[in-house]
C-alpha cells in the first residue's frame, strides 16, 4: 500500500508518503498563506524521496476541516483532482481528530482530550474525545464561555493552537485542566496514520469539507451585480 497524505487546512502545509504502513518521507512548513504554491512541490519532494511516482499511489488522505476556508479548498481540490486522475480512494480526516491523535497515550490515560483550534474569530473550533480518542461530541464552533458545558466529568487535557485560551477560560470558572505537550496543528504524518487504520472509502467517493460556519466573504444573492 502506497498512501499519500497532505494537509493545508490551518496554519501549515505538510505532505507524507507511507509505504506498506510506514512513513517513508515527510515535509512540513508553517505558513499562514501560500499553501497553493507550496503543496504540489512538497508532494513532489516526498514522492521523489520515497522513490514513487503519482502512478504508483494506491490511496490518498487529506484533512477536511474545520479550518481556514481557502486552505481547505486548496487541499481538497488537490485531493479530488489526484483521486480522479489516478482512480484511487481518498480518505478524509478532520483537523480536530488529527490534532487529538498527537496527544501521547500516557497523557490521556484515564481522562479526556479537548481539542481547541483557533478559528481566527472570537470562537474556537472544539471537540471532546475520550482517552481512546473516540469522539464524545460533534465538532463545533464555540465561545470560550461555553466550554464549561462540555468540560465537566474528570481529568482533562487540552491540545491545539487555541489551548491557552481554553485553559484560561476554564480556570476562570474553577475547572482544572492541563495543556498537552503536543503539536497544536494537524500534520500529514498523523493524517496518514489515521487513514491507514481505517477502511478506505470506495473509489470516486470524494471527501467533502467540514465548515462550522459560512466563509468571511459570501457571494451576494444578486451575484454582485449593480442595481439600477
PyMOL commands that place a pseudoatom at each C-alpha (Angstrom):
pseudoatom trace, name=CA, resn=UNK, resi=1, chain=A, elem=C, hetatm=0, pos=[0.000, 0.000, 0.000]
pseudoatom trace, name=CA, resn=UNK, resi=2, chain=A, elem=C, hetatm=0, pos=[1.370, 3.367, -1.057]
pseudoatom trace, name=CA, resn=UNK, resi=3, chain=A, elem=C, hetatm=0, pos=[-0.571, 6.228, 0.525]
pseudoatom trace, name=CA, resn=UNK, resi=4, chain=A, elem=C, hetatm=0, pos=[-0.002, 9.952, 0.111]
pseudoatom trace, name=CA, resn=UNK, resi=5, chain=A, elem=C, hetatm=0, pos=[-1.377, 12.242, 2.834]
pseudoatom trace, name=CA, resn=UNK, resi=6, chain=A, elem=C, hetatm=0, pos=[-1.378, 16.024, 2.923]
pseudoatom trace, name=CA, resn=UNK, resi=7, chain=A, elem=C, hetatm=0, pos=[-2.780, 18.952, 4.895]
pseudoatom trace, name=CA, resn=UNK, resi=8, chain=A, elem=C, hetatm=0, pos=[-3.332, 22.640, 4.124]
pseudoatom trace, name=CA, resn=UNK, resi=9, chain=A, elem=C, hetatm=0, pos=[-6.312, 23.280, 6.395]
pseudoatom trace, name=CA, resn=UNK, resi=10, chain=A, elem=C, hetatm=0, pos=[-4.897, 25.587, 9.068]
pseudoatom trace, name=CA, resn=UNK, resi=11, chain=A, elem=C, hetatm=0, pos=[-1.578, 27.374, 9.529]
pseudoatom trace, name=CA, resn=UNK, resi=12, chain=A, elem=C, hetatm=0, pos=[0.730, 24.948, 7.789]
pseudoatom trace, name=CA, resn=UNK, resi=13, chain=A, elem=C, hetatm=0, pos=[1.374, 22.796, 4.763]
pseudoatom trace, name=CA, resn=UNK, resi=14, chain=A, elem=C, hetatm=0, pos=[2.543, 19.201, 5.039]
pseudoatom trace, name=CA, resn=UNK, resi=15, chain=A, elem=C, hetatm=0, pos=[2.798, 16.029, 2.987]
pseudoatom trace, name=CA, resn=UNK, resi=16, chain=A, elem=C, hetatm=0, pos=[3.739, 12.469, 3.912]
pseudoatom trace, name=CA, resn=UNK, resi=17, chain=A, elem=C, hetatm=0, pos=[4.260, 9.279, 1.930]
pseudoatom trace, name=CA, resn=UNK, resi=18, chain=A, elem=C, hetatm=0, pos=[3.551, 5.894, 3.517]
pseudoatom trace, name=CA, resn=UNK, resi=19, chain=A, elem=C, hetatm=0, pos=[4.874, 2.651, 2.076]
pseudoatom trace, name=CA, resn=UNK, resi=20, chain=A, elem=C, hetatm=0, pos=[3.378, -0.564, 3.456]
pseudoatom trace, name=CA, resn=UNK, resi=21, chain=A, elem=C, hetatm=0, pos=[2.172, 1.172, 6.608]
pseudoatom trace, name=CA, resn=UNK, resi=22, chain=A, elem=C, hetatm=0, pos=[5.373, 3.041, 7.427]
pseudoatom trace, name=CA, resn=UNK, resi=23, chain=A, elem=C, hetatm=0, pos=[6.161, 6.675, 6.717]
pseudoatom trace, name=CA, resn=UNK, resi=24, chain=A, elem=C, hetatm=0, pos=[8.869, 6.880, 4.061]
pseudoatom trace, name=CA, resn=UNK, resi=25, chain=A, elem=C, hetatm=0, pos=[9.023, 10.655, 3.547]
pseudoatom trace, name=CA, resn=UNK, resi=26, chain=A, elem=C, hetatm=0, pos=[7.648, 13.768, 5.192]
pseudoatom trace, name=CA, resn=UNK, resi=27, chain=A, elem=C, hetatm=0, pos=[7.722, 17.517, 4.648]
pseudoatom trace, name=CA, resn=UNK, resi=28, chain=A, elem=C, hetatm=0, pos=[6.082, 20.251, 6.731]
pseudoatom trace, name=CA, resn=UNK, resi=29, chain=A, elem=C, hetatm=0, pos=[6.242, 24.024, 6.930]
pseudoatom trace, name=CA, resn=UNK, resi=30, chain=A, elem=C, hetatm=0, pos=[4.363, 26.602, 8.970]
pseudoatom trace, name=CA, resn=UNK, resi=31, chain=A, elem=C, hetatm=0, pos=[2.591, 29.206, 6.851]
pseudoatom trace, name=CA, resn=UNK, resi=32, chain=A, elem=C, hetatm=0, pos=[-0.476, 31.371, 7.269]
pseudoatom trace, name=CA, resn=UNK, resi=33, chain=A, elem=C, hetatm=0, pos=[-0.863, 31.619, 3.489]
pseudoatom trace, name=CA, resn=UNK, resi=34, chain=A, elem=C, hetatm=0, pos=[0.871, 30.370, 0.367]
pseudoatom trace, name=CA, resn=UNK, resi=35, chain=A, elem=C, hetatm=0, pos=[-0.222, 26.731, 0.595]
pseudoatom trace, name=CA, resn=UNK, resi=36, chain=A, elem=C, hetatm=0, pos=[-1.383, 26.823, -3.018]
pseudoatom trace, name=CA, resn=UNK, resi=37, chain=A, elem=C, hetatm=0, pos=[2.186, 27.443, -4.171]
pseudoatom trace, name=CA, resn=UNK, resi=38, chain=A, elem=C, hetatm=0, pos=[3.809, 25.117, -1.627]
pseudoatom trace, name=CA, resn=UNK, resi=39, chain=A, elem=C, hetatm=0, pos=[1.671, 21.971, -1.734]
pseudoatom trace, name=CA, resn=UNK, resi=40, chain=A, elem=C, hetatm=0, pos=[2.476, 20.406, -5.101]
pseudoatom trace, name=CA, resn=UNK, resi=41, chain=A, elem=C, hetatm=0, pos=[6.267, 20.946, -4.849]
pseudoatom trace, name=CA, resn=UNK, resi=42, chain=A, elem=C, hetatm=0, pos=[6.117, 19.447, -1.355]
pseudoatom trace, name=CA, resn=UNK, resi=43, chain=A, elem=C, hetatm=0, pos=[4.239, 16.424, -2.671]
pseudoatom trace, name=CA, resn=UNK, resi=44, chain=A, elem=C, hetatm=0, pos=[6.801, 16.044, -5.457]
pseudoatom trace, name=CA, resn=UNK, resi=45, chain=A, elem=C, hetatm=0, pos=[9.583, 16.031, -2.866]
pseudoatom trace, name=CA, resn=UNK, resi=46, chain=A, elem=C, hetatm=0, pos=[8.089, 13.264, -0.724]
pseudoatom trace, name=CA, resn=UNK, resi=47, chain=A, elem=C, hetatm=0, pos=[7.318, 11.147, -3.785]
pseudoatom trace, name=CA, resn=UNK, resi=48, chain=A, elem=C, hetatm=0, pos=[10.886, 11.529, -5.032]
pseudoatom trace, name=CA, resn=UNK, resi=49, chain=A, elem=C, hetatm=0, pos=[12.342, 10.707, -1.624]
pseudoatom trace, name=CA, resn=UNK, resi=50, chain=A, elem=C, hetatm=0, pos=[10.163, 7.610, -1.398]
pseudoatom trace, name=CA, resn=UNK, resi=51, chain=A, elem=C, hetatm=0, pos=[11.074, 6.508, -4.909]
pseudoatom trace, name=CA, resn=UNK, resi=52, chain=A, elem=C, hetatm=0, pos=[7.497, 6.748, -6.159]
pseudoatom trace, name=CA, resn=UNK, resi=53, chain=A, elem=C, hetatm=0, pos=[5.591, 8.426, -8.952]
pseudoatom trace, name=CA, resn=UNK, resi=54, chain=A, elem=C, hetatm=0, pos=[1.960, 9.512, -8.900]
pseudoatom trace, name=CA, resn=UNK, resi=55, chain=A, elem=C, hetatm=0, pos=[1.024, 6.396, -10.823]
pseudoatom trace, name=CA, resn=UNK, resi=56, chain=A, elem=C, hetatm=0, pos=[2.399, 4.192, -8.033]
pseudoatom trace, name=CA, resn=UNK, resi=57, chain=A, elem=C, hetatm=0, pos=[-0.034, 5.541, -5.435]
pseudoatom trace, name=CA, resn=UNK, resi=58, chain=A, elem=C, hetatm=0, pos=[-2.804, 3.306, -4.080]
pseudoatom trace, name=CA, resn=UNK, resi=59, chain=A, elem=C, hetatm=0, pos=[-4.640, 5.830, -1.905]
pseudoatom trace, name=CA, resn=UNK, resi=60, chain=A, elem=C, hetatm=0, pos=[-4.787, 9.426, -0.693]
pseudoatom trace, name=CA, resn=UNK, resi=61, chain=A, elem=C, hetatm=0, pos=[-5.711, 11.093, 2.593]
pseudoatom trace, name=CA, resn=UNK, resi=62, chain=A, elem=C, hetatm=0, pos=[-6.457, 14.759, 3.244]
pseudoatom trace, name=CA, resn=UNK, resi=63, chain=A, elem=C, hetatm=0, pos=[-7.749, 16.976, 6.044]
pseudoatom trace, name=CA, resn=UNK, resi=64, chain=A, elem=C, hetatm=0, pos=[-11.355, 18.096, 5.587]
pseudoatom trace, name=CA, resn=UNK, resi=65, chain=A, elem=C, hetatm=0, pos=[-11.656, 20.770, 8.281]
pseudoatom trace, name=CA, resn=UNK, resi=66, chain=A, elem=C, hetatm=0, pos=[-12.703, 22.643, 10.194]
pseudoatom trace, name=CA, resn=UNK, resi=67, chain=A, elem=C, hetatm=0, pos=[-10.101, 25.225, 9.277]
pseudoatom trace, name=CA, resn=UNK, resi=68, chain=A, elem=C, hetatm=0, pos=[-9.370, 28.141, 7.011]
pseudoatom trace, name=CA, resn=UNK, resi=69, chain=A, elem=C, hetatm=0, pos=[-11.770, 28.296, 4.059]
pseudoatom trace, name=CA, resn=UNK, resi=70, chain=A, elem=C, hetatm=0, pos=[-9.058, 28.926, 1.464]
pseudoatom trace, name=CA, resn=UNK, resi=71, chain=A, elem=C, hetatm=0, pos=[-6.684, 26.341, 2.918]
pseudoatom trace, name=CA, resn=UNK, resi=72, chain=A, elem=C, hetatm=0, pos=[-9.376, 23.678, 2.942]
pseudoatom trace, name=CA, resn=UNK, resi=73, chain=A, elem=C, hetatm=0, pos=[-10.244, 24.317, -0.682]
pseudoatom trace, name=CA, resn=UNK, resi=74, chain=A, elem=C, hetatm=0, pos=[-6.582, 24.038, -1.705]
pseudoatom trace, name=CA, resn=UNK, resi=75, chain=A, elem=C, hetatm=0, pos=[-6.110, 20.637, -0.089]
pseudoatom trace, name=CA, resn=UNK, resi=76, chain=A, elem=C, hetatm=0, pos=[-9.464, 19.210, -1.106]
pseudoatom trace, name=CA, resn=UNK, resi=77, chain=A, elem=C, hetatm=0, pos=[-9.169, 20.408, -4.700]
pseudoatom trace, name=CA, resn=UNK, resi=78, chain=A, elem=C, hetatm=0, pos=[-5.764, 18.747, -4.993]
pseudoatom trace, name=CA, resn=UNK, resi=79, chain=A, elem=C, hetatm=0, pos=[-7.088, 15.550, -3.407]
pseudoatom trace, name=CA, resn=UNK, resi=80, chain=A, elem=C, hetatm=0, pos=[-10.151, 15.401, -5.645]
pseudoatom trace, name=CA, resn=UNK, resi=81, chain=A, elem=C, hetatm=0, pos=[-8.103, 16.025, -8.778]
pseudoatom trace, name=CA, resn=UNK, resi=82, chain=A, elem=C, hetatm=0, pos=[-5.479, 13.424, -7.946]
pseudoatom trace, name=CA, resn=UNK, resi=83, chain=A, elem=C, hetatm=0, pos=[-8.029, 10.826, -6.849]
pseudoatom trace, name=CA, resn=UNK, resi=84, chain=A, elem=C, hetatm=0, pos=[-9.950, 11.266, -10.089]
pseudoatom trace, name=CA, resn=UNK, resi=85, chain=A, elem=C, hetatm=0, pos=[-6.868, 11.175, -12.305]
pseudoatom trace, name=CA, resn=UNK, resi=86, chain=A, elem=C, hetatm=0, pos=[-5.327, 8.180, -10.552]
pseudoatom trace, name=CA, resn=UNK, resi=87, chain=A, elem=C, hetatm=0, pos=[-8.608, 6.326, -9.856]
pseudoatom trace, name=CA, resn=UNK, resi=88, chain=A, elem=C, hetatm=0, pos=[-7.650, 5.726, -6.214]
pseudoatom trace, name=CA, resn=UNK, resi=89, chain=A, elem=C, hetatm=0, pos=[-9.631, 6.101, -2.972]
pseudoatom trace, name=CA, resn=UNK, resi=90, chain=A, elem=C, hetatm=0, pos=[-9.306, 9.302, -0.957]
pseudoatom trace, name=CA, resn=UNK, resi=91, chain=A, elem=C, hetatm=0, pos=[-9.881, 9.330, 2.812]
pseudoatom trace, name=CA, resn=UNK, resi=92, chain=A, elem=C, hetatm=0, pos=[-10.940, 12.425, 4.712]
pseudoatom trace, name=CA, resn=UNK, resi=93, chain=A, elem=C, hetatm=0, pos=[-9.629, 13.147, 8.216]
pseudoatom trace, name=CA, resn=UNK, resi=94, chain=A, elem=C, hetatm=0, pos=[-10.832, 16.061, 10.341]
pseudoatom trace, name=CA, resn=UNK, resi=95, chain=A, elem=C, hetatm=0, pos=[-8.345, 18.572, 11.682]
pseudoatom trace, name=CA, resn=UNK, resi=96, chain=A, elem=C, hetatm=0, pos=[-9.711, 18.012, 15.182]
pseudoatom trace, name=CA, resn=UNK, resi=97, chain=A, elem=C, hetatm=0, pos=[-9.074, 14.266, 15.195]
pseudoatom trace, name=CA, resn=UNK, resi=98, chain=A, elem=C, hetatm=0, pos=[-5.665, 14.764, 13.599]
pseudoatom trace, name=CA, resn=UNK, resi=99, chain=A, elem=C, hetatm=0, pos=[-4.642, 17.064, 16.455]
pseudoatom trace, name=CA, resn=UNK, resi=100, chain=A, elem=C, hetatm=0, pos=[-6.210, 14.783, 19.086]
pseudoatom trace, name=CA, resn=UNK, resi=101, chain=A, elem=C, hetatm=0, pos=[-4.044, 11.898, 17.886]
pseudoatom trace, name=CA, resn=UNK, resi=102, chain=A, elem=C, hetatm=0, pos=[-0.877, 13.859, 18.677]
pseudoatom trace, name=CA, resn=UNK, resi=103, chain=A, elem=C, hetatm=0, pos=[-1.535, 13.573, 22.437]
pseudoatom trace, name=CA, resn=UNK, resi=104, chain=A, elem=C, hetatm=0, pos=[0.640, 10.788, 23.924]
pseudoatom trace, name=CA, resn=UNK, resi=105, chain=A, elem=C, hetatm=0, pos=[-1.254, 7.812, 25.339]
pseudoatom trace, name=CA, resn=UNK, resi=106, chain=A, elem=C, hetatm=0, pos=[0.179, 8.383, 28.820]
pseudoatom trace, name=CA, resn=UNK, resi=107, chain=A, elem=C, hetatm=0, pos=[-1.093, 11.978, 28.869]
pseudoatom trace, name=CA, resn=UNK, resi=108, chain=A, elem=C, hetatm=0, pos=[-4.686, 10.982, 28.102]
pseudoatom trace, name=CA, resn=UNK, resi=109, chain=A, elem=C, hetatm=0, pos=[-4.895, 7.811, 30.222]
pseudoatom trace, name=CA, resn=UNK, resi=110, chain=A, elem=C, hetatm=0, pos=[-7.930, 7.908, 32.486]
pseudoatom trace, name=CA, resn=UNK, resi=111, chain=A, elem=C, hetatm=0, pos=[-9.134, 11.243, 31.175]
pseudoatom trace, name=CA, resn=UNK, resi=112, chain=A, elem=C, hetatm=0, pos=[-10.441, 13.070, 28.151]
pseudoatom trace, name=CA, resn=UNK, resi=113, chain=A, elem=C, hetatm=0, pos=[-8.931, 15.187, 25.388]
pseudoatom trace, name=CA, resn=UNK, resi=114, chain=A, elem=C, hetatm=0, pos=[-10.350, 18.549, 24.366]
pseudoatom trace, name=CA, resn=UNK, resi=115, chain=A, elem=C, hetatm=0, pos=[-9.081, 19.848, 21.032]
pseudoatom trace, name=CA, resn=UNK, resi=116, chain=A, elem=C, hetatm=0, pos=[-9.284, 23.637, 20.703]
pseudoatom trace, name=CA, resn=UNK, resi=117, chain=A, elem=C, hetatm=0, pos=[-8.283, 25.205, 17.392]
pseudoatom trace, name=CA, resn=UNK, resi=118, chain=A, elem=C, hetatm=0, pos=[-8.050, 28.891, 16.531]
pseudoatom trace, name=CA, resn=UNK, resi=119, chain=A, elem=C, hetatm=0, pos=[-10.910, 29.919, 14.240]
pseudoatom trace, name=CA, resn=UNK, resi=120, chain=A, elem=C, hetatm=0, pos=[-9.447, 33.393, 13.622]
pseudoatom trace, name=CA, resn=UNK, resi=121, chain=A, elem=C, hetatm=0, pos=[-12.600, 34.819, 15.196]
pseudoatom trace, name=CA, resn=UNK, resi=122, chain=A, elem=C, hetatm=0, pos=[-13.931, 35.133, 18.732]
pseudoatom trace, name=CA, resn=UNK, resi=123, chain=A, elem=C, hetatm=0, pos=[-14.918, 31.467, 18.959]
pseudoatom trace, name=CA, resn=UNK, resi=124, chain=A, elem=C, hetatm=0, pos=[-12.891, 28.249, 18.833]
pseudoatom trace, name=CA, resn=UNK, resi=125, chain=A, elem=C, hetatm=0, pos=[-13.231, 25.026, 16.886]
pseudoatom trace, name=CA, resn=UNK, resi=126, chain=A, elem=C, hetatm=0, pos=[-13.609, 22.319, 19.534]
pseudoatom trace, name=CA, resn=UNK, resi=127, chain=A, elem=C, hetatm=0, pos=[-14.300, 18.633, 20.000]
pseudoatom trace, name=CA, resn=UNK, resi=128, chain=A, elem=C, hetatm=0, pos=[-14.051, 16.312, 23.006]
pseudoatom trace, name=CA, resn=UNK, resi=129, chain=A, elem=C, hetatm=0, pos=[-12.538, 12.811, 22.822]
pseudoatom trace, name=CA, resn=UNK, resi=130, chain=A, elem=C, hetatm=0, pos=[-12.205, 10.021, 25.380]
pseudoatom trace, name=CA, resn=UNK, resi=131, chain=A, elem=C, hetatm=0, pos=[-8.873, 8.506, 26.370]
pseudoatom trace, name=CA, resn=UNK, resi=132, chain=A, elem=C, hetatm=0, pos=[-9.031, 6.149, 23.380]
pseudoatom trace, name=CA, resn=UNK, resi=133, chain=A, elem=C, hetatm=0, pos=[-9.675, 9.133, 21.077]
pseudoatom trace, name=CA, resn=UNK, resi=134, chain=A, elem=C, hetatm=0, pos=[-13.271, 8.149, 20.400]
pseudoatom trace, name=CA, resn=UNK, resi=135, chain=A, elem=C, hetatm=0, pos=[-15.301, 11.348, 19.809]
pseudoatom trace, name=CA, resn=UNK, resi=136, chain=A, elem=C, hetatm=0, pos=[-17.599, 12.319, 22.677]
pseudoatom trace, name=CA, resn=UNK, resi=137, chain=A, elem=C, hetatm=0, pos=[-19.011, 15.431, 20.997]
pseudoatom trace, name=CA, resn=UNK, resi=138, chain=A, elem=C, hetatm=0, pos=[-19.515, 16.646, 17.461]
pseudoatom trace, name=CA, resn=UNK, resi=139, chain=A, elem=C, hetatm=0, pos=[-17.131, 19.251, 16.007]
pseudoatom trace, name=CA, resn=UNK, resi=140, chain=A, elem=C, hetatm=0, pos=[-18.403, 22.704, 16.972]
pseudoatom trace, name=CA, resn=UNK, resi=141, chain=A, elem=C, hetatm=0, pos=[-17.609, 26.400, 16.840]
pseudoatom trace, name=CA, resn=UNK, resi=142, chain=A, elem=C, hetatm=0, pos=[-17.913, 27.526, 20.453]
pseudoatom trace, name=CA, resn=UNK, resi=143, chain=A, elem=C, hetatm=0, pos=[-17.240, 30.637, 22.514]
pseudoatom trace, name=CA, resn=UNK, resi=144, chain=A, elem=C, hetatm=0, pos=[-14.788, 30.126, 25.378]
pseudoatom trace, name=CA, resn=UNK, resi=145, chain=A, elem=C, hetatm=0, pos=[-17.513, 30.975, 27.910]
pseudoatom trace, name=CA, resn=UNK, resi=146, chain=A, elem=C, hetatm=0, pos=[-19.423, 27.866, 26.817]
pseudoatom trace, name=CA, resn=UNK, resi=147, chain=A, elem=C, hetatm=0, pos=[-16.533, 25.417, 27.201]
pseudoatom trace, name=CA, resn=UNK, resi=148, chain=A, elem=C, hetatm=0, pos=[-17.516, 24.605, 30.785]
pseudoatom trace, name=CA, resn=UNK, resi=149, chain=A, elem=C, hetatm=0, pos=[-20.656, 22.902, 29.444]
pseudoatom trace, name=CA, resn=UNK, resi=150, chain=A, elem=C, hetatm=0, pos=[-18.604, 20.097, 27.873]
pseudoatom trace, name=CA, resn=UNK, resi=151, chain=A, elem=C, hetatm=0, pos=[-15.542, 20.144, 30.151]
pseudoatom trace, name=CA, resn=UNK, resi=152, chain=A, elem=C, hetatm=0, pos=[-17.054, 18.569, 33.275]
pseudoatom trace, name=CA, resn=UNK, resi=153, chain=A, elem=C, hetatm=0, pos=[-16.513, 14.951, 34.228]
pseudoatom trace, name=CA, resn=UNK, resi=154, chain=A, elem=C, hetatm=0, pos=[-12.943, 14.149, 35.158]
pseudoatom trace, name=CA, resn=UNK, resi=155, chain=A, elem=C, hetatm=0, pos=[-9.328, 14.784, 34.168]
pseudoatom trace, name=CA, resn=UNK, resi=156, chain=A, elem=C, hetatm=0, pos=[-8.971, 16.893, 31.056]
pseudoatom trace, name=CA, resn=UNK, resi=157, chain=A, elem=C, hetatm=0, pos=[-6.031, 17.520, 28.737]
pseudoatom trace, name=CA, resn=UNK, resi=158, chain=A, elem=C, hetatm=0, pos=[-6.326, 20.298, 26.161]
pseudoatom trace, name=CA, resn=UNK, resi=159, chain=A, elem=C, hetatm=0, pos=[-4.446, 20.381, 22.873]
pseudoatom trace, name=CA, resn=UNK, resi=160, chain=A, elem=C, hetatm=0, pos=[-4.488, 22.702, 19.875]
pseudoatom trace, name=CA, resn=UNK, resi=161, chain=A, elem=C, hetatm=0, pos=[-3.239, 26.132, 18.905]
pseudoatom trace, name=CA, resn=UNK, resi=162, chain=A, elem=C, hetatm=0, pos=[-6.087, 27.669, 20.953]
pseudoatom trace, name=CA, resn=UNK, resi=163, chain=A, elem=C, hetatm=0, pos=[-5.347, 25.564, 24.056]
pseudoatom trace, name=CA, resn=UNK, resi=164, chain=A, elem=C, hetatm=0, pos=[-4.083, 28.585, 26.071]
pseudoatom trace, name=CA, resn=UNK, resi=165, chain=A, elem=C, hetatm=0, pos=[-7.395, 30.393, 25.525]
pseudoatom trace, name=CA, resn=UNK, resi=166, chain=A, elem=C, hetatm=0, pos=[-9.371, 27.323, 26.532]
pseudoatom trace, name=CA, resn=UNK, resi=167, chain=A, elem=C, hetatm=0, pos=[-7.253, 26.714, 29.630]
pseudoatom trace, name=CA, resn=UNK, resi=168, chain=A, elem=C, hetatm=0, pos=[-7.674, 30.322, 30.748]
pseudoatom trace, name=CA, resn=UNK, resi=169, chain=A, elem=C, hetatm=0, pos=[-11.440, 30.245, 30.243]
pseudoatom trace, name=CA, resn=UNK, resi=170, chain=A, elem=C, hetatm=0, pos=[-11.853, 27.023, 32.220]
pseudoatom trace, name=CA, resn=UNK, resi=171, chain=A, elem=C, hetatm=0, pos=[-9.582, 28.221, 35.024]
pseudoatom trace, name=CA, resn=UNK, resi=172, chain=A, elem=C, hetatm=0, pos=[-11.805, 31.283, 35.456]
pseudoatom trace, name=CA, resn=UNK, resi=173, chain=A, elem=C, hetatm=0, pos=[-14.744, 29.014, 36.331]
pseudoatom trace, name=CA, resn=UNK, resi=174, chain=A, elem=C, hetatm=0, pos=[-12.710, 26.646, 38.513]
pseudoatom trace, name=CA, resn=UNK, resi=175, chain=A, elem=C, hetatm=0, pos=[-12.312, 23.732, 36.099]
pseudoatom trace, name=CA, resn=UNK, resi=176, chain=A, elem=C, hetatm=0, pos=[-8.860, 22.171, 36.265]
pseudoatom trace, name=CA, resn=UNK, resi=177, chain=A, elem=C, hetatm=0, pos=[-7.162, 21.074, 33.057]
pseudoatom trace, name=CA, resn=UNK, resi=178, chain=A, elem=C, hetatm=0, pos=[-3.656, 20.936, 31.657]
pseudoatom trace, name=CA, resn=UNK, resi=179, chain=A, elem=C, hetatm=0, pos=[-2.146, 21.543, 28.265]
pseudoatom trace, name=CA, resn=UNK, resi=180, chain=A, elem=C, hetatm=0, pos=[-0.693, 18.642, 26.315]
pseudoatom trace, name=CA, resn=UNK, resi=181, chain=A, elem=C, hetatm=0, pos=[2.928, 18.643, 25.238]
pseudoatom trace, name=CA, resn=UNK, resi=182, chain=A, elem=C, hetatm=0, pos=[1.940, 18.009, 21.636]
pseudoatom trace, name=CA, resn=UNK, resi=183, chain=A, elem=C, hetatm=0, pos=[1.730, 19.842, 18.307]
pseudoatom trace, name=CA, resn=UNK, resi=184, chain=A, elem=C, hetatm=0, pos=[-1.179, 22.252, 18.133]
pseudoatom trace, name=CA, resn=UNK, resi=185, chain=A, elem=C, hetatm=0, pos=[-1.942, 21.902, 14.423]
pseudoatom trace, name=CA, resn=UNK, resi=186, chain=A, elem=C, hetatm=0, pos=[-2.654, 18.956, 12.106]
pseudoatom trace, name=CA, resn=UNK, resi=187, chain=A, elem=C, hetatm=0, pos=[0.143, 17.262, 10.186]
pseudoatom trace, name=CA, resn=UNK, resi=188, chain=A, elem=C, hetatm=0, pos=[0.099, 14.921, 7.212]
pseudoatom trace, name=CA, resn=UNK, resi=189, chain=A, elem=C, hetatm=0, pos=[2.107, 12.345, 9.166]
pseudoatom trace, name=CA, resn=UNK, resi=190, chain=A, elem=C, hetatm=0, pos=[-0.788, 11.873, 11.596]
pseudoatom trace, name=CA, resn=UNK, resi=191, chain=A, elem=C, hetatm=0, pos=[-3.410, 12.173, 8.857]
pseudoatom trace, name=CA, resn=UNK, resi=192, chain=A, elem=C, hetatm=0, pos=[-1.822, 9.251, 7.040]
pseudoatom trace, name=CA, resn=UNK, resi=193, chain=A, elem=C, hetatm=0, pos=[-1.645, 7.106, 10.170]
pseudoatom trace, name=CA, resn=UNK, resi=194, chain=A, elem=C, hetatm=0, pos=[-5.339, 7.687, 10.887]
pseudoatom trace, name=CA, resn=UNK, resi=195, chain=A, elem=C, hetatm=0, pos=[-6.332, 6.857, 7.311]
pseudoatom trace, name=CA, resn=UNK, resi=196, chain=A, elem=C, hetatm=0, pos=[-4.290, 3.651, 7.302]
pseudoatom trace, name=CA, resn=UNK, resi=197, chain=A, elem=C, hetatm=0, pos=[-6.020, 2.466, 10.480]
pseudoatom trace, name=CA, resn=UNK, resi=198, chain=A, elem=C, hetatm=0, pos=[-9.443, 2.674, 8.817]
pseudoatom trace, name=CA, resn=UNK, resi=199, chain=A, elem=C, hetatm=0, pos=[-11.214, 1.112, 5.888]
pseudoatom trace, name=CA, resn=UNK, resi=200, chain=A, elem=C, hetatm=0, pos=[-10.687, 3.282, 2.826]
pseudoatom trace, name=CA, resn=UNK, resi=201, chain=A, elem=C, hetatm=0, pos=[-13.759, 4.708, 1.070]
pseudoatom trace, name=CA, resn=UNK, resi=202, chain=A, elem=C, hetatm=0, pos=[-14.754, 3.479, -2.397]
pseudoatom trace, name=CA, resn=UNK, resi=203, chain=A, elem=C, hetatm=0, pos=[-13.001, 4.957, -5.414]
pseudoatom trace, name=CA, resn=UNK, resi=204, chain=A, elem=C, hetatm=0, pos=[-14.946, 8.003, -6.580]
pseudoatom trace, name=CA, resn=UNK, resi=205, chain=A, elem=C, hetatm=0, pos=[-16.364, 8.851, -3.150]
pseudoatom trace, name=CA, resn=UNK, resi=206, chain=A, elem=C, hetatm=0, pos=[-14.553, 12.124, -2.553]
pseudoatom trace, name=CA, resn=UNK, resi=207, chain=A, elem=C, hetatm=0, pos=[-14.478, 13.603, 0.970]
pseudoatom trace, name=CA, resn=UNK, resi=208, chain=A, elem=C, hetatm=0, pos=[-16.271, 16.905, 1.478]
pseudoatom trace, name=CA, resn=UNK, resi=209, chain=A, elem=C, hetatm=0, pos=[-15.259, 19.871, 3.625]
pseudoatom trace, name=CA, resn=UNK, resi=210, chain=A, elem=C, hetatm=0, pos=[-16.442, 20.442, 7.186]
pseudoatom trace, name=CA, resn=UNK, resi=211, chain=A, elem=C, hetatm=0, pos=[-17.487, 24.059, 7.578]
pseudoatom trace, name=CA, resn=UNK, resi=212, chain=A, elem=C, hetatm=0, pos=[-18.768, 25.032, 11.010]
pseudoatom trace, name=CA, resn=UNK, resi=213, chain=A, elem=C, hetatm=0, pos=[-19.860, 28.454, 9.741]
pseudoatom trace, name=CA, resn=UNK, resi=214, chain=A, elem=C, hetatm=0, pos=[-20.010, 30.430, 6.468]
pseudoatom trace, name=CA, resn=UNK, resi=215, chain=A, elem=C, hetatm=0, pos=[-16.829, 31.941, 4.982]
pseudoatom trace, name=CA, resn=UNK, resi=216, chain=A, elem=C, hetatm=0, pos=[-15.972, 35.585, 5.648]
pseudoatom trace, name=CA, resn=UNK, resi=217, chain=A, elem=C, hetatm=0, pos=[-16.654, 36.504, 2.020]
pseudoatom trace, name=CA, resn=UNK, resi=218, chain=A, elem=C, hetatm=0, pos=[-20.087, 35.474, 0.751]
pseudoatom trace, name=CA, resn=UNK, resi=219, chain=A, elem=C, hetatm=0, pos=[-21.323, 35.998, -2.784]
pseudoatom trace, name=CA, resn=UNK, resi=220, chain=A, elem=C, hetatm=0, pos=[-24.320, 38.380, -2.819]
pseudoatom trace, name=CA, resn=UNK, resi=221, chain=A, elem=C, hetatm=0, pos=[-27.681, 36.869, -3.732]
pseudoatom trace, name=CA, resn=UNK, resi=222, chain=A, elem=C, hetatm=0, pos=[-27.856, 39.109, -6.809]
pseudoatom trace, name=CA, resn=UNK, resi=223, chain=A, elem=C, hetatm=0, pos=[-24.451, 37.855, -7.967]
pseudoatom trace, name=CA, resn=UNK, resi=224, chain=A, elem=C, hetatm=0, pos=[-22.766, 41.143, -7.143]
pseudoatom trace, name=CA, resn=UNK, resi=225, chain=A, elem=C, hetatm=0, pos=[-24.466, 42.984, -9.997]
pseudoatom trace, name=CA, resn=UNK, resi=226, chain=A, elem=C, hetatm=0, pos=[-25.001, 46.710, -9.673]
pseudoatom trace, name=CA, resn=UNK, resi=227, chain=A, elem=C, hetatm=0, pos=[-28.593, 47.661, -9.083]
pseudoatom trace, name=CA, resn=UNK, resi=228, chain=A, elem=C, hetatm=0, pos=[-30.212, 50.308, -11.298]
for i in range(1, 228): cmd.bond("trace and resi %d" % i, "trace and resi %d" % (i + 1))
show_as sticks, trace
zoom trace
